[in-house]
Amino acid sequence: MKYLYSLITIVLTTYIILSPGIENSAGIELFNICIAIICSIGLFSYENNPFSMFKIFNVFFLFFFCVAPVLQFKNEIHLLGTIFSEEDYIIASCYSLLVLIIFDVTYILRFNKHNHKGINIKQNLSTVSTISKRNIFLILLISLVVCFCMLWMNNFNIYSLFIRGGETKESVDVSNIASLFLLNFLRPMPMIILVYALLFNLRNKIILFLLFVLLIFSCPPTGVERFTVAAIYLPVLLQVFPMFKTKQHLFVLILVIGLLVIFPFLNNFRYFESGSTFRVSLNFDQFLDLHFDSFSMFMRVLNDNIITYGRQLLGVFFFWIPRSIWPDKPVGSGHYVAEITNLGFNNISMPFFAEGYINFGFLGVVVFTIILAIFAAKQDYIYWKSSTVNLKSWYNIKYYIFIGLFLFILRGDLMSSFAFLCGYLAAYYFLKWLLTIKVK
């Protein structure tokens, strides 16, 4: 069946690529058909691993680096007012195809190497016993505290809590350090706690329901950024519904529906005003706006040959240092490119591969892609290897965090996504320590 699904995806994507438009280019179409073929095969490979970082990568690449740029070129969409030539598109498409090949080949070789030599799963996993009464008390208390903090940030306005912006949005001014602590460290805790309770079979349905309600109020899907919705609720879905582990292609289908339907719907709450109307439908128009600017930003970096020789990477690693101490600390790469190219808007993304180029040129693109593929292959292998022997461990939760944040990491920018990843992992390790510590 995987060959049939791949063929259907190739045919549908090729139809979009070859569809007539204001502008047409055989070169752009050829490169993107190649990308579509590779991504379509990748989406439905590894049938024993129904969901993985590898499949998320191929979904991302299919939509953000294949479908979106072709539609933008054919419809003469000039994001942020910049007009790129056909040659610019072809060069960026060539780079994109190279990135895709490097990632997929590296991933396959590494994953197969793990399969051949194996990894000591027990050294990578730490299992847990049943949930004690002490831990039940702790997880309820922590979830309540986080919920209270999120309500406080919205000035205890429930309506404000459930929308992202607009005339009725209220928020408390906090410092950048406090914001990092509250949003990156505290906010993911109710998700980690709920997944922990589900994973280790907490049987009290009343407590499970309370944990779920506290999660909703701590991180309402309509009141946070869309990447946060994926990071928080995708792990919960994967744990709640075992079918994701057994239905071979369900995850890919849900991910596609999420990008085409759910994410556009959630955008309704970004600037919510009285009288706002909602749209719930397949949304292909979104490929023509800034939500799908990843290819455009990659092309911009290549076209202007923007290289900082590692300075942007310093900002990534030391994101936690306040600007009051380091006034010249680098800004996010999207913001940085907007500044030096005189764009009128700076809240823009910067895909992971463009981050490689910004730091170290072409070599950076290759190295960043290889490192990402090696990391994804190892995490996917450990998770699915442990699943085959029915091991329940804290690693499952950490893997779900990687899965939930992977789209954000791919789209960028790296400084923001790395800060969120560090915060989520810090919350994970803190809860793991707290809930596994032996009390005398």
For each residue, the residues with C-beta under 8 A, 3 or more apart:
1: 4 5 248 249
2: 5 6 44 45 47 248 249
3: 6 7 44
4: 1 7 8
5: 1 2 8 9 43 44 249
6: 2 3 9 10 40 41 43 44
7: 3 4 10 11 40
8: 4 5 11 12
9: 5 6 12 13 36 39 40 43 44 62
10: 6 7 13 14 36 37 40
11: 7 8 14 15
12: 8 9 15 16
13: 9 10 16 17 33 36 39 40 62 66 67
14: 10 11 17 18 33 36
15: 11 12 18 19
16: 12 13 19 67 70 71
17: 13 14 29 32 33 36 66 67 70
18: 14 15 29 33
19: 15 16 74
20: 24 74
21: 24 71 73 74 75 76
22: 74 75 76
23: 73 74 75 76 86
24: 20 21 29 74
25: 28 29 73 86 89 90
26: 29 30
27: 30 31 86 90 93
28: 25 31 32 69 70 73 86 89 90 93
29: 17 18 24 25 26 32 33 70
30: 26 27 33 34
31: 27 28 34 35 90 93 94 96 97
32: 17 28 29 35 36 66 69 70 93
33: 13 14 17 18 29 30 36 37
34: 30 31 37 38 97
35: 31 32 38 39 61 62 65 66 93 96 97 100
36: 9 10 13 14 17 32 33 39 40 62 66
37: 10 33 34 40 41
38: 34 35 41 42 58 97 100 101 104
39: 9 13 35 36 42 43 58 59 61 62 66 100
40: 6 7 9 10 13 36 37 43 44 62
41: 6 37 38 44 45
42: 38 39 45 54 55 57 58 104
43: 5 6 9 39 40 55 58 59 62 249 252
44: 2 3 5 6 9 40 41 47 248 249 252
45: 2 41 42 54
46: 49 52 54 55 111
47: 2 44 50 248
48: 384
49: 46 52 54 55 380 384
50: 47 244 245 246 247 248 249 250 251
51: 55 56 238 244 245 251 252 403
52: 46 49 55 56 376 380 384
53: 56 57 376 379 380 402 403 406
54: 42 45 46 49 57 58 104 107 111 376 377 380
55: 42 43 46 49 51 52 58 59 251 252 255
56: 51 52 53 59 60 255 403 406 407 410
57: 42 53 54 60 61 103 107 376 406 410
58: 38 39 42 43 54 55 61 62 104
59: 39 43 55 56 62 63 252 255 256 259
60: 56 57 63 64 65 407 410 411
61: 35 39 57 58 64 65 66 96 100
62: 9 13 35 36 39 40 43 58 59 65 66 67
63: 59 60 66 67 68 259 287 292
64: 60 61 67 68 292 294 295 351 410 411
65: 35 60 61 62 68 69 96 100 294 295 298 351
66: 13 17 32 35 36 39 61 62 63 69 70 96
67: 13 16 17 62 63 64 70 71 287
68: 63 64 65 71 72 287 288 292 294 295
69: 28 32 65 66 72 73 89 92 93 295 296 299
70: 16 17 28 29 32 66 67 73 74
71: 16 21 67 68 74 75 77 284 287 288
72: 68 69 75 77 79 287 288 292 295 296
73: 21 23 25 28 69 70 76 77 86 89
74: 19 20 21 22 23 24 70 71
75: 21 22 23 71 72 288
76: 21 22 23 73
77: 71 72 73 288 289
78: 81 82 83 84
79: 72 82 289 290 293 296
80: 290 293 296 338 343 344 345 348
81: 78 343 344
82: 78 79 296 300 341 343
83: 78
84: 78 88 89 296 299 300 303
85: 88 89
86: 23 25 27 28 73 89 90
87: 90 91
88: 84 85 91 92 299 302 303
89: 25 28 69 73 84 85 86 92 93 299
90: 25 27 28 31 86 87 93 94
91: 87 88 94 95 299 302 303
92: 69 88 89 95 96 295 298 299 302 303
93: 27 28 31 32 35 69 89 90 96 97
94: 31 90 91 97 98
95: 91 92 98 99 298 302 353 365
96: 31 35 61 65 66 92 93 99 100 295 298 353
97: 31 34 35 38 93 94 100 101
98: 94 95 101 102 365
99: 95 96 102 103 353 365 369
100: 35 38 39 61 65 96 97 103 104
101: 38 97 98 104 105
102: 98 99 105 106 366 369 370 373
103: 57 99 100 106 107 369 370 372 373
104: 38 42 54 58 100 101 107 108 373
105: 101 102 108 109
106: 102 103 109 110 369 370 373 374 377
107: 54 57 103 104 110 111 373 374 376 377
108: 104 105 111 112
109: 105 106 112 113
110: 106 107 113 114 373 374 377 378
111: 46 54 107 108 114 115 377 380 381
112: 108 109 115 116
113: 109 110 116 117
114: 110 111 117 118 119 377 378 381 385
115: 111 112 118 381
116: 112 113
117: 113 114
118: 114 115 385
119: 114 123 124 378 381 382 385
120: 123 124
121: 124 125 382 385 386 389 391
122: 125
123: 119 120
124: 119 120 121 382 395
125: 121 122 382 386 391 393 394 395
126: 393 394 395 432 436
127: 391 392 393 394
128: 200 392 393 394 435 436
129: 132
130: 200 201
131: 135 136 196 197 200 201 202
132: 129 135 136
133: 136 137
134: 137 138 439
135: 131 132 138 139 435
136: 131 132 133 139 140 202 204 207
137: 133 134 140 141
138: 134 135 141 142 434 435
139: 135 136 142 143 193 196 197 211 435
140: 136 137 143 144 207 210 211
141: 137 138 144 145
142: 138 139 145 146 189 190 193 431
143: 139 140 146 147 189 190 193 210 211 214 215 218
144: 140 141 147 148 214
145: 141 142 148 149 186
146: 142 143 149 150 186 187 189 190 214 218
147: 143 144 150 151 190 214 217 218
148: 144 145 151 152
149: 145 146 152 153 182 186
150: 146 147 153 154 161 182 187 217 218 219
151: 147 148 154 156 158 161 217
152: 148 149 155 156 172
153: 149 150 171 172 174 182
154: 150 151 157 158 160 161 170 171 172 223
155: 152 160 170 171 172
156: 151 152
157: 154 160 161 168 170
158: 151 154 161 162
159: 162 163 168
160: 154 155 157 163 168 169 170 171 223
161: 150 151 154 157 158 217 220 223
162: 158 159 220 222 223 269
163: 159 160 166 168 169 222 223 269 272
164: 169 222 223 224 225 269 270 271 272
165: 169 269 270 271 272
166: 163 169 271 272 273 276
167: 273 274
168: 157 159 160 163 272 274
169: 160 163 164 165 166 272
170: 154 155 157 160
171: 153 154 155 160
172: 152 153 154 155
173:
174: 153 178 179 182
175: 178 179
176: 179 180 322 323
177: 180 181 320 322
178: 174 175 181 182
179: 174 175 176 182 183
180: 176 177 183 184 185 320 419 423
181: 177 178 184 185 186
182: 149 150 153 174 178 179 185 186 187
183: 179 180 186 187 423
184: 180 181 187 188 419 420 422 423 424 426
185: 180 181 182 188 189 423 426 427 430
186: 145 146 149 181 182 183 189 427
187: 146 150 182 183 184 190 218 219 228 232
188: 184 185 191 192 219 231 232 401 423 424 427 428
189: 142 143 146 185 186 192 193 218 427 431
190: 142 143 146 147 187 193 194 211 214 215 218 219
191: 188 194 195 215 219 232 233 235 236
192: 188 189 195 196 397 401 427 428 431
193: 139 142 143 189 190 196 197 211 431
194: 190 191 197 198 208 211 212 215 236
195: 191 192 198 199 235 236 239 396 397 400
196: 131 139 192 193 199 200 394 397 431 435
197: 131 139 193 194 200 202 207 208 211
198: 194 195 201 202 208 236 239 240
199: 195 196 239 392 396 397
200: 128 130 131 196 197 392
201: 130 131 198
202: 131 136 197 198 207 208
203:
204: 136 207 208
205: 208 209
206: 209 210
207: 136 140 197 202 204 210 211
208: 194 197 198 202 204 205 211 212
209: 205 206 212 213
210: 140 143 206 207 213 214
211: 139 140 143 190 193 194 197 207 208 214 215
212: 194 208 209 215 216
213: 209 210 216 217
214: 143 144 146 147 190 210 211 217 218
215: 143 190 191 194 211 212 218 219 232 236
216: 212 213 219 220 221
217: 147 150 151 161 213 214 220
218: 143 146 147 150 187 189 190 214 215
219: 150 187 188 190 191 215 216 223 224 228 232
220: 161 162 216 217 223 224
221: 216 224 229 233 266
222: 162 163 164 266 269
223: 154 160 161 162 163 164 219 220 269
224: 164 219 220 221 228 229 232
225: 164 228 229
226: 229 230 263 266 267
227: 230 231 405 407 408 411
228: 187 219 224 225 231 232
229: 221 224 225 226 232 233 266
230: 226 227 233 234 258 404 405 407 408
231: 188 227 228 234 235 401 404 405 408 420 424
232: 187 188 191 215 219 224 228 229 235 236 404
233: 191 221 229 230 236 237 404
234: 230 231 237 238 400 403 404
235: 191 195 231 232 238 239 397 400 401 403 404
236: 191 194 195 198 215 232 233 239 240
237: 233 234 240 241 244 254
238: 51 234 235 241 244 400 403
239: 195 198 199 235 236 396 400
240: 198 236 237
241: 237 238 244
242: 245 246
243: 246 247 250
244: 50 51 237 238 241 247 250 251 254
245: 50 51 242 387
246: 50 242 243
247: 50 243 244 250 251
248: 1 2 44 47 50
249: 1 2 5 43 44 50 252 253
250: 50 243 244 247 253 254
251: 50 51 55 244 247 254 255
252: 43 44 51 55 59 249 255 256
253: 249 250 256 257
254: 237 244 250 251 257 258
255: 55 56 59 251 252 258 259
256: 59 252 253 259 260
257: 253 254 260 261 262
258: 230 254 255 261 262 263
259: 59 63 255 256 262 263
260: 256 257 263 264 282 283 284
261: 257 258 264 265 280 281 282 283
262: 257 258 259 265 266
263: 226 258 259 260 266 267 286 291
264: 260 261 267 279 283 286
265: 261 262 268 278 279 280
266: 221 222 226 229 262 263 269 270
267: 226 263 264 270 291
268: 265 272 276 278 279
269: 162 163 164 165 222 223 266 272
270: 164 165 266 267
271: 164 165 166
272: 163 164 165 166 168 169 268 269 276
273: 166 167 276
274: 167 168
275:
276: 166 268 272 273
277:
278: 265 268
279: 264 265 268 283
280: 261 265
281: 261
282: 260 261
283: 260 261 264 279 286
284: 71 260 287
285: 288 289
286: 263 264 283 289 291 292
287: 63 67 68 71 72 284 292
288: 68 71 72 75 77 285 292
289: 77 79 285 286 292
290: 79 80 293 345 348
291: 263 267 286
292: 63 64 68 72 286 287 288 289 295
293: 79 80 290 296 297 348 349
294: 64 65 68 297 298 349 351 354 410 411 412
295: 64 65 68 69 72 92 96 292 298 299 351
296: 69 72 79 80 82 84 293 299 300
297: 293 294 300 301 334 337 348 349 350 351 354
298: 65 92 95 96 294 295 301 302 351 353 354 357
299: 69 84 88 89 91 92 295 296 302 303
300: 82 84 296 297 303 304 306 337 341
301: 297 298 304 306 337 350 354 357 358
302: 88 91 92 95 298 299 305 357
303: 84 88 91 92 299 300
304: 300 301 337 340 341
305: 302
306: 300 301 337 340 357 358
307: 357 358 359 360 361
308: 311 312 330 336 358 359
309: 359 360
310: 313 314 359 360
311: 308 314 315 330 359
312: 308 315 316 330 333 336 355 358 359 414 415
313: 310 316 317 355 359
314: 310 311 317 318 330
315: 311 312 318 319 329 330 331 332 415
316: 312 313 319 414 415 418
317: 313 314 418
318: 314 315 321 326 329
319: 315 316 415 418 419 422
320: 177 180 419 422
321: 318 325 326 329
322: 176 177 325 326
323: 176 326 327 329
324: 327
325: 321 322
326: 318 321 322 323 329
327: 323 324
328:
329: 315 318 321 323 326
330: 308 311 312 314 315 336 415
331: 315 335 336 339 415
332: 315 335 336 350 413 414 415 416
333: 312 336 337 350 354 355 358 412 413 414 415
334: 297 337 338 346 347 348 349 350 412 413
335: 331 332 338 339 346 347 348 413
336: 308 312 330 331 332 333 339 340 358
337: 297 300 301 304 306 333 334 340 341 343 348 350 358
338: 80 334 335 341 343 345 346 348
339: 331 335 336 342 343 346
340: 304 306 336 337
341: 82 300 304 337 338
342: 339
343: 80 81 82 337 338 339 346 348
344: 80 81
345: 80 290 338 348
346: 334 335 338 339 343
347: 334 335
348: 80 290 293 297 334 335 337 338 343 345
349: 293 294 297 334 411 412 413
350: 297 301 332 333 334 337 354 355 358 412 413 414
351: 64 65 294 295 297 298 354 355 410 411 412
352: 355 356 368 372 409 410 411 412 414
353: 95 96 99 298 356 357 365 368 369
354: 294 297 298 301 333 350 351 357 358 412
355: 312 313 333 350 351 352 358 359 364 368 412 413 414
356: 352 353 359 360 364 365 366 367 368 369
357: 298 301 302 306 307 353 354 360 361 362 364 365
358: 301 306 307 308 312 333 336 337 350 354 355 364
359: 307 308 309 310 311 312 313 355 356 364 368
360: 307 309 310 356 357 363 364 367
361: 307 357 364 365
362: 357 365 366
363: 360 366 367
364: 355 356 357 358 359 360 361 367 368
365: 95 98 99 353 356 357 361 362 368 369
366: 102 356 362 363 369 370
367: 356 360 363 364 370 371
368: 352 353 355 356 359 364 365 371 372
369: 99 102 103 106 353 356 365 366 372 373
370: 102 103 106 366 367 373 374
371: 367 368 374 375
372: 103 352 368 369 375 376
373: 102 103 104 106 107 110 369 370 376 377
374: 106 107 110 370 371 377 378
375: 371 372 378 379
376: 52 53 54 57 107 372 373 379 380 406
377: 54 106 107 110 111 114 373 374 380 381
378: 110 114 119 374 375 381 382
379: 53 375 376 382 383 399 402
380: 49 52 53 54 111 376 377 383 384
381: 111 114 115 119 377 378 384 385
382: 119 121 124 125 378 379 385 386 395 399
383: 379 380 386 387 395 396 399
384: 48 49 52 380 381 387 388
385: 114 118 119 121 381 382 388 389
386: 121 125 382 383 389 391 393 395 396
387: 245 383 384 390 391
388: 384 385
389: 121 385 386
390: 387
391: 121 125 127 386 387
392: 127 128 199 200 396
393: 125 126 127 128 386 396
394: 125 126 127 128 196 397 398 428 432 436
395: 124 125 126 382 383 386 398 399
396: 195 199 239 383 386 392 393 399 400
397: 192 195 196 199 235 394 400 401 428
398: 394 395 401 402 425 428
399: 379 382 383 395 396 402 403
400: 195 234 235 238 239 396 397 403 404
401: 188 192 231 235 397 398 404 405 421 424 425 428
402: 53 379 398 399 405 406
403: 51 53 56 234 235 238 399 400 406
404: 230 231 232 233 234 235 400 401
405: 227 230 231 401 402 408 409 417 420 421 424
406: 53 56 57 376 402 403 409 410
407: 56 60 227 230 410 411
408: 227 230 231 405 411 412 416 417 420
409: 352 405 406 412 414 417 418 421
410: 56 57 60 64 294 351 352 406 407
411: 60 64 227 294 349 351 352 407 408 417
412: 294 333 334 349 350 351 352 354 355 408 409 416 417
413: 332 333 334 335 349 350 355 416 417
414: 312 316 332 333 350 352 355 409 417 418
415: 312 315 316 319 330 331 332 333 418 419
416: 332 408 412 413 419 420
417: 405 408 409 411 412 413 414 420 421
418: 316 317 319 409 414 415 421 422
419: 180 184 319 320 415 416 422 423
420: 184 231 405 408 416 417 423 424
421: 401 405 409 417 418 424 425
422: 184 319 320 418 419 425 426
423: 180 183 184 185 188 419 420 426 427
424: 184 188 231 401 405 420 421 427 428
425: 398 401 421 422 428 429
426: 184 185 422 423 429 430
427: 185 186 188 189 192 423 424 430 431
428: 188 192 394 397 398 401 424 425 431 432
429: 425 426 432 433
430: 185 426 427 433 434
431: 142 189 192 193 196 427 428 434 435
432: 126 394 428 429 435 436
433: 429 430 436 437
434: 138 430 431 437
435: 128 135 138 139 196 431 432
436: 126 128 394 432 433
437: 433 434
438:
439: 134
440:
